[in-house]
Amino acid sequence: MAPTDVTATKQRILDAARDEFAVHGLAGARIDRIASNASASKERLYAYFGDKVALFHAILDADFDRFLEAVPFDAEDVPAYVVALFDDLVARPQTQRLLLWGQLEGRAPRLRELATSDPRWRIRIDAIRAAQQAGQIEPHWDPEEVLTIIYGLVSSWVTTPGSDGHADVSPTVVDHRRSIVRESARRIFGPAPH
C-alpha cells in the first residue's frame, strides 16, 4: 500500500476550506463539509490544523501572502498598480471575499498585524514616501492612507451595498470598471502640482 501524500491531503483541505470560508465565513463554515469536500477525515483535518479558527487563519494567512506577492508594487505608477490589483481580485474573487470575511469576523487586528509585520508592507510604505519626495504622488497623503484608498478602489464593487462583486457580469462591464479604477487612481494619486 502506497503511503499517503501528506502535502496533497493538506492542500485538498486548504482548497476545500477556502471554498467553504469564502461562501460561509468562519461562523457559517462547517468542518464536516470541508473534510468531505477534501476527501479527508475530520480527524486528519484537526491533526493538521487544530481547529476551525486555526484553519481559517491558515487560509487568511496564505491568501494575504499570495495577495502581497501577486502584483509587484509600483509607487511610480500607482494607476497601473491599482489596475493590476483589480485584475488579480477579479480573477480570484475568493481572496477578496476571504479578506472581507476576516474583517466581518473580527479578524481586522490580526490582518493589520499581518500587514504591518510583513517586510513587503514596509517596502510599499517606503516606496510611496520616495514617490512623494520625487513629486510622483501628492505629499499630503500619509502612505498608509494611500494603501487604504488603493485597496478601497479595487474592492469597491465587492464592498459597496448592492454591488455584485463582478459575479456574472460581462467582460465589457469589467473593462468599464477597470477604466474607472485606473482614472480614479490617476486623479487621486497624480503627481504633485508644480
C-alpha positions as CSV (number, residue, x, y, z in Angstrom):
1,M,0.0,0.0,0.0
2,A,1.4,3.4,-1.0
3,P,2.0,6.0,1.7
4,T,-0.5,8.8,1.9
5,D,0.8,12.1,0.4
6,V,0.5,14.4,3.4
7,T,1.2,17.5,1.3
8,A,-1.6,16.6,-1.2
9,T,-4.1,15.9,1.7
10,K,-3.2,19.2,3.4
11,Q,-3.7,21.1,0.1
12,R,-7.0,19.4,-0.6
13,I,-8.1,20.5,2.9
14,L,-6.9,24.1,2.3
15,D,-8.7,24.2,-1.1
16,A,-11.9,22.9,0.3
17,A,-11.7,25.2,3.4
18,R,-11.0,28.2,1.1
19,D,-14.2,27.5,-0.8
20,E,-16.2,26.9,2.4
21,F,-14.9,30.0,4.2
22,A,-15.4,32.2,1.1
23,V,-19.1,31.3,1.0
24,H,-19.9,31.0,4.6
25,G,-17.3,32.9,6.6
26,L,-15.9,31.5,9.9
27,A,-19.1,31.2,11.8
28,G,-21.1,29.5,9.0
29,A,-18.4,27.2,7.7
30,R,-18.7,23.5,8.7
31,I,-15.8,21.2,9.3
32,D,-17.7,18.2,8.1
33,R,-18.3,19.8,4.7
34,I,-14.7,20.8,4.4
35,A,-13.5,17.3,5.3
36,S,-16.0,15.7,2.9
37,N,-15.1,18.1,0.0
38,A,-11.4,17.5,0.7
39,S,-11.9,13.7,0.7
40,A,-10.2,13.7,4.2
41,S,-11.4,12.8,7.6
42,K,-12.2,15.4,10.2
43,E,-9.6,13.8,12.4
44,R,-6.9,14.4,9.8
45,L,-8.1,18.0,9.4
46,Y,-7.9,18.6,13.1
47,A,-4.5,16.9,13.2
48,Y,-3.1,19.2,10.6
49,F,-4.8,22.5,11.6
50,G,-6.0,22.1,15.2
51,D,-9.5,23.7,14.9
52,K,-11.7,25.7,12.7
53,V,-10.3,29.1,13.8
54,A,-6.8,27.9,13.1
55,L,-7.8,26.6,9.7
56,F,-9.5,30.0,8.9
57,H,-6.3,31.7,10.0
58,A,-4.2,29.4,7.8
59,I,-6.4,30.3,4.8
60,L,-6.3,34.1,5.6
61,D,-2.5,33.9,6.0
62,A,-2.0,32.1,2.7
63,D,-4.3,34.3,0.8
64,F,-2.9,37.5,2.3
65,D,0.6,36.3,1.5
66,R,-0.4,35.5,-2.1
67,F,-2.2,38.8,-2.4
68,L,1.0,40.7,-1.4
69,E,3.0,38.7,-3.9
70,A,0.5,38.7,-6.7
71,V,1.3,42.1,-8.2
72,P,4.6,43.9,-7.9
73,F,4.1,47.2,-6.2
74,D,5.0,50.3,-8.3
75,A,4.7,53.6,-6.4
76,E,5.9,55.4,-9.6
77,D,2.8,54.3,-11.5
78,V,0.0,53.9,-8.9
79,P,-2.8,53.7,-11.6
80,A,-1.1,50.7,-13.3
81,Y,-0.6,49.0,-9.9
82,V,-4.2,49.6,-8.9
83,V,-5.4,48.1,-12.2
84,A,-3.2,45.1,-11.8
85,L,-4.6,44.5,-8.3
86,F,-8.1,45.0,-9.6
87,D,-7.5,42.4,-12.3
88,D,-6.0,40.0,-9.7
89,L,-9.0,40.2,-7.5
90,V,-11.5,39.9,-10.3
91,A,-9.7,36.7,-11.3
92,R,-9.7,35.4,-7.7
93,P,-12.9,36.5,-6.1
94,Q,-12.4,34.2,-3.2
95,T,-9.4,36.2,-2.0
96,Q,-11.4,39.3,-1.7
97,R,-14.3,37.5,0.0
98,L,-12.0,35.9,2.5
99,L,-10.4,39.2,3.4
100,L,-13.8,40.7,3.9
101,W,-14.9,37.8,6.0
102,G,-11.8,38.3,8.0
103,Q,-12.9,41.9,8.7
104,L,-16.5,40.9,9.4
105,E,-15.4,38.0,11.7
106,G,-13.4,40.4,13.9
107,R,-10.0,39.4,12.5
108,A,-9.1,43.0,11.5
109,P,-6.5,43.4,14.2
110,R,-4.9,40.1,13.1
111,L,-4.9,41.1,9.4
112,R,-3.5,44.5,10.4
113,E,-0.7,42.8,12.3
114,L,0.0,40.5,9.3
115,A,0.3,43.6,7.1
116,T,2.4,45.8,9.4
117,S,4.8,43.0,10.4
118,D,5.4,41.9,6.8
119,P,8.5,43.5,5.2
120,R,6.6,43.7,1.9
121,W,4.2,46.1,3.5
122,R,7.0,48.3,4.8
123,I,8.5,48.3,1.3
124,R,5.2,49.7,-0.1
125,I,5.2,52.4,2.6
126,D,8.8,53.4,1.9
127,A,8.2,53.3,-1.9
128,I,5.2,55.6,-1.5
129,R,7.3,58.0,0.6
130,A,10.0,58.0,-2.0
131,A,7.5,58.7,-4.8
132,Q,6.1,61.6,-2.7
133,Q,9.5,63.0,-2.3
134,A,10.1,62.7,-6.1
135,G,6.8,64.5,-6.8
136,Q,5.1,61.5,-8.3
137,I,2.4,61.3,-5.5
138,E,0.9,64.2,-3.6
139,P,2.9,64.7,-0.5
140,H,-0.1,65.5,1.8
141,W,-1.2,61.8,1.8
142,D,0.0,59.6,4.6
143,P,1.5,56.4,2.9
144,E,-0.8,54.2,5.0
145,E,-3.8,56.2,3.6
146,V,-2.5,55.7,0.1
147,L,-2.6,52.0,0.5
148,T,-6.1,52.1,2.2
149,I,-7.5,54.1,-0.7
150,I,-5.8,51.8,-3.2
151,Y,-7.4,48.7,-1.7
152,G,-10.7,50.6,-1.4
153,L,-10.7,51.3,-5.1
154,V,-10.0,47.7,-6.1
155,S,-12.6,46.4,-3.6
156,S,-15.4,48.9,-4.4
157,W,-17.6,46.5,-6.4
158,V,-17.5,44.0,-3.6
159,T,-17.9,46.3,-0.6
160,T,-20.5,48.8,-2.0
161,P,-24.0,47.9,-0.8
162,G,-26.0,46.1,-3.5
163,S,-23.0,45.6,-5.7
164,D,-22.3,42.3,-7.4
165,G,-18.6,41.7,-6.8
166,H,-18.1,41.2,-10.6
167,A,-20.3,38.0,-10.5
168,D,-21.9,37.2,-13.8
169,V,-21.0,40.5,-15.4
170,S,-19.8,40.8,-19.0
171,P,-16.2,41.4,-19.9
172,T,-17.4,44.8,-21.2
173,V,-18.7,45.7,-17.7
174,V,-15.4,44.6,-16.1
175,D,-13.4,46.7,-18.7
176,H,-15.5,49.7,-17.8
177,R,-14.9,49.2,-14.1
178,R,-11.2,48.8,-14.8
179,S,-11.2,52.1,-16.6
180,I,-13.0,53.8,-13.6
181,V,-10.4,52.3,-11.2
182,R,-7.5,53.5,-13.4
183,E,-8.9,57.0,-13.8
184,S,-9.8,57.3,-10.1
185,A,-6.2,56.3,-9.1
186,R,-4.8,58.7,-11.6
187,R,-6.9,61.6,-10.3
188,I,-6.3,60.8,-6.6
189,F,-2.6,60.0,-6.7
190,G,-1.5,62.1,-9.6
191,P,1.8,63.9,-9.4
192,A,2.1,66.9,-7.1
193,P,1.3,70.2,-8.9
194,H,4.4,72.3,-9.8
